[in-house]
Amino acid sequence: MINLKTILPLILIAMSVTCIQAQDVVNMLSCNDYEVITFNDKTIEQINATNAEHENLQYLFGNYSSVDELGENRSRAFNYGDNRIGFTYDVQTLVTRITIVNDEWSVVIQDNSIKVGDSLASLEESFGDELIIGESQYVSYSFVAFGCPGKDTGINLELDPITNTVRKIVYFVSP
């Protein structure tokens, strides 16, 4: 029988390897650069300041097409056509996911505007030779991910494997 003294180091080693592998596929930005990333010209700080209130979000982004209230999950999602902004609320209301699936909204990272439909070549031109293109055994597409040290959030640009273009942009908070 394996005892706790044996299992704990194995778990820590596995977690360390996973973290190291995750860092290998993330384009790390300075936290200052990360904080000023905009989604449809709005920062996460500005979006969080709405507290997921209908009027505040409408003032910031214009009319939404629908709202999904998920009381059991304490979350609310505002749909802007196919694009979506999701919040969770409990002690504090925070944006937990932004999903952009069309070219109506852009994301600006380090003064580089990115939209759904942009080519991988244009991303490489904007961000240079150091741009990391990630792959995972868990998904059937390549991606470009951005993060900042110490943050539990990220931005993922999902690439279409056939056209080599951005097909989805997602901001997320890791659980």
Secondary structure, DSSP 8 states (H G I E B T S, - for coil): ---HHHHHHHHHHHHHHHHHHHHHTEEE--HHHHHT-EETTEEHHHHHTTTT-HHHHHHHH---SEEEEEGGGTEEEEEETTEEEEEEESSSEEEEEEEE-STTSEEEETTEEEETT-BHHHHHHHH-TT---B--TTSSS-EEEEE-TT-SEEEEEEE-TTT-BEEEEEEEE--
